[in-house]
Amino acid sequence: MDQSISDLKRTTLADVAARAGVSKMTASKVLRGTGSISAQTRERVRAAARDLSYVPNRLAGSLSSNRSHIVAVVLPSINDAVFGDVVSGINAVIRPEGYLTFIGESHFDTDLEDEIIQTVLSLQPAGMIVTGGIRRSERASQLLKSWPCPIIQIWDEQDAGYDGNIAPSHADAGRMIAQHFIEKGVRKPAYIGAELKKDLCAARRREAFKEVLTGVGLELIDCTDEDMPRQAGSGSKLIQDLMRQHPDIDALYCLNDAMALGALSWLHGAGFAVPDQIAVAGFNGTSFEHSVRTRLTTVHIERHALGQEAARAVLASIRGEVFAPREDFVATLVQGNTT
């Protein structure tokens, strides 16, 4: 007869110590990587832990020390190449140091982010990395500022009053594309985007883009939808709406590369010549991996490196060290054959 779950006994630290022939204290030190213990004893304890399928109770340790080995990361979406690369960079730094990430996905929902932050803090994280540029409640902001663990903000260049800030300038990114279009001699530029009331960084890029164009006498044609996702399908739908009303636009800036690729696909299918008839640009550099023949002009961000830097900042704060983060996470224009 199969053994029921209730009959199963969880392997304890005492079981590991007994198998290895050492004290619980010695076994604990080996598994935590501390203490001056011989290599032979360390290997014996680790072998016993492997043989017994021992899993340490990290939460119990956090209750006694008021700190776990968790670094919490709160993001708008993990189904996004941008934040996927950021998390990869974070993990590359913290995991070799014995920490694990706890990922919370807010979907730009203020109430959901509140709930995630409260849940994460109840786990006594060693540190947190939160995404800026979204509409965070005052309650959540104050909770983060008052909590006794390092809080590092990423993605938003505007200081939120936490323990550190690692981000590119989104305003500079918008200005960069505007200046590029001006140098190309465009006369009727347009913009497509989505969820700008939730994504404050994207809204900042758009405003800076518009400001530069207005400064040289160009009027920006906007086509945005707050209810659409920031994906390729939305780019395809919005460019169709835009071209029906303004078939003579000659340049298009999109909220991100995903929307730009959707718009670009529709333009090619509808017979519009890119870039001779209409130039197209995006943001974040995620289009590189999808390029075959057409390479999108975009603004590239070192996403993996940004995650690594945020993780280093958290670890330094945990250790009480002074950390000077890089200040050169600049947005870089990468020109393809769409402009």
Stockholm file with secondary structure:
# STOCKHOLM 1.0

chainA/1-339         MDQSISDLKRTTLADVAARAGVSKMTASKVLRGTGSISAQTRERVRAAARDLSYVPNRLAGSLSSNRSHIVAVVLPSINDAVFGDVVSGINAVIRPEGYLTFIGESHFDTDLEDEIIQTVLSLQPAGMIVTGGIRRSERASQLLKSWPCPIIQIWDEQDAGYDGNIAPSHADAGRMIAQHFIEKGVRKPAYIGAELKKDLCAARRREAFKEVLTGVGLELIDCTDEDMPRQAGSGSKLIQDLMRQHPDIDALYCLNDAMALGALSWLHGAGFAVPDQIAVAGFNGTSFEHSVRTRLTTVHIERHALGQEAARAVLASIRGEVFAPREDFVATLVQGNTT
#=GR chainA/1-339 SS CCCCGGGCCCCCHHHHHHHHTSCHHHHHHHHHTCSCCCHHHHHHHHHHHHHTTCCCCHHHHHHHHTCCSEEEEEESCSSSHHHHHHHHHHHHHHGGGTCEEEEEECTTCHHHHHHHHHHHHHTCCSEEEEECSBCCCHHHHHHHHHSSSCEEEESCCSCCSSSEEECCCHHHHHHHHHHHHHHTTCSSEEEEEECTTTBHHHHHHHHHHHHHHHHTTCCCEEEEETTSCSSHHHHHHHHHHHHHHCTTCCEEEESSHHHHHHHHHHHHHTTCCTTTTCEEECSBSGGGGGCSSCCCBEEECCHHHHHHHHHHHHHHHHTTCCCCCCSCCCCEEECCTTC
#=GC SS_cons         CCCCGGGCCCCCHHHHHHHHTSCHHHHHHHHHTCSCCCHHHHHHHHHHHHHTTCCCCHHHHHHHHTCCSEEEEEESCSSSHHHHHHHHHHHHHHGGGTCEEEEEECTTCHHHHHHHHHHHHHTCCSEEEEECSBCCCHHHHHHHHHSSSCEEEESCCSCCSSSEEECCCHHHHHHHHHHHHHHTTCSSEEEEEECTTTBHHHHHHHHHHHHHHHHTTCCCEEEEETTSCSSHHHHHHHHHHHHHHCTTCCEEEESSHHHHHHHHHHHHHTTCCTTTTCEEECSBSGGGGGCSSCCCBEEECCHHHHHHHHHHHHHHHHTTCCCCCCSCCCCEEECCTTC
//
